[in-house]
Amino acid sequence: MPEVLALIPARGGSKSIPRKNILPFAGHPLLAYSIAAGVQSRLVTRTIVSTDDDEIAAVARRYGAETPFLRPAEFAQDNTTDLPVFEHALGWLAEHEGYRPEIVIQLRPTSPVRPPDCVDSAVQLLLDHPEADSVRGVVPSGQNPHKMWRIGADGRMTPLLPVPGLAEPYNAPRQALPPTYWQTGHIDAIRVSTIYQKHSLSGDVILPLVIDPKYTIDIDTRNDWLRAEWLIAQGDMPMVTPSPNPLSPIPSREGIGDRGKRPLPQKVSLVIFDFDGVMTDNHAWVDQDGRESVMVSRSDGMGISLLRKAGIEMAVLSTEPNPVVSARCQKLKLPVLQGIADKAAALRGLLDERGVDPARVVYLGNDVNDLPCFPLVGCAVVVADAHPAAKAQADLVLSKPGGQGAVRELCDLLLANS
């Protein structure tokens, strides 16, 4: 098999979303998804991140990539194109390691949602076609350019593209027009000889890897970011997901990285529950006077009672200031702090007040506002229908959804584990 290098460009000076390459995206640093695509590929033999930033390099190593060099600042400017970045990386590897791959693939961090077979399909397509210089990922274009126009200095419109044999393509039905495709950032597979001999990342003969358009995600703005996380949350896109190396620690920084999965403590002193989406199914009924009611599980109440008999303390932290929270917690005889804007600060205060060893504390949540609490406890647990970001960062994902027995499931696990 040929040497296939996955190269991931990730500079530190992003302007549209500062530090975006290592910001958490659906539970992992954005960069981690491209690393996973290289590391998990059957045909890729080496995965390297080219960065000018020490922190990005540390995160990259955490997720299984190599960072044998730091990219010089001259190749990490706002207007730096891809070609000099690849020429630098290949030149450095040849000079310092004698490493000369036959194929190099580009995995852009801004296209994190890839089909599981994306990388191997592109590499295999290039291997099967020796006449090709490169393979590029494309999707069917959302708008057909044959119906696009130019406006001249005189204010008149002229068609953007002609169609041989069709006098007025802009008036033709869509089905009569040639299909067109939009290039994506998912994958470029390039022969290294194309880079050296033709000074190009594409060459002359470019083959398409046609990708399902539902994977068309290119993150450039915060709105792109939110839309992409929402699409992932729908759960209908099989995709490459990261898996960090638990033996490779990264510098501590809020919101970045992953701790590796921790088991439930053998000795539990305190359990902290979120309320909405944990003790409820995250729905609320509102009457004409604004009064809310929620659905809860009676089995949760039994589990809490059993934990109390076992001598395990419990409390509820809730962002929502609502009488329904107070009423339910009063019935369950649970102390509650509600209307909490900063859950992590409230949790720290609670642990200090009670003098509890954080390693003996379990936290049960369901959404992104719970994430800051996860590193503060011995084990972070989420319900089955938790937000993808919470699932990715949790130590344990329950089989039951919130409001439908998730609390009881955790109580049973703790009692069985004690």
Secondary structure, DSSP 8 states (H G I E B T S, - for coil): ---EEEEEE--S--SSSTTGGGSEETTEEHHHHHHHHHHT-SS--EEEEE-S-HHHHHHHHHTT-B--S---GGGSSTT--HHHHHHHHHHHHHHHH----SEEEE--TT-----TTHHHHHHHHHHH-TT-SEEEEEEE-SS-GGG-EEE-TTS-EEES--BTTBS-GGGS-GGGS---EEEEEEEEEEEHHHHHHH--SS-S-EEEEE--GGG-----SHHHHHHHHHHHHT-----------TTS-----TT----------SS--EEEE--TTTTS-S--EE-TTS-EE----HHHHHHHHHHHHTT-EEEEEES---HHHHHHHHHHT--EEES-S-HHHHHHHHHHHHT--GGGEEEEE-SGGGGGGGGGSSEEEE-TT--HHHHHH-SEE-SS-TTTTHHHHHHHHHHHH-
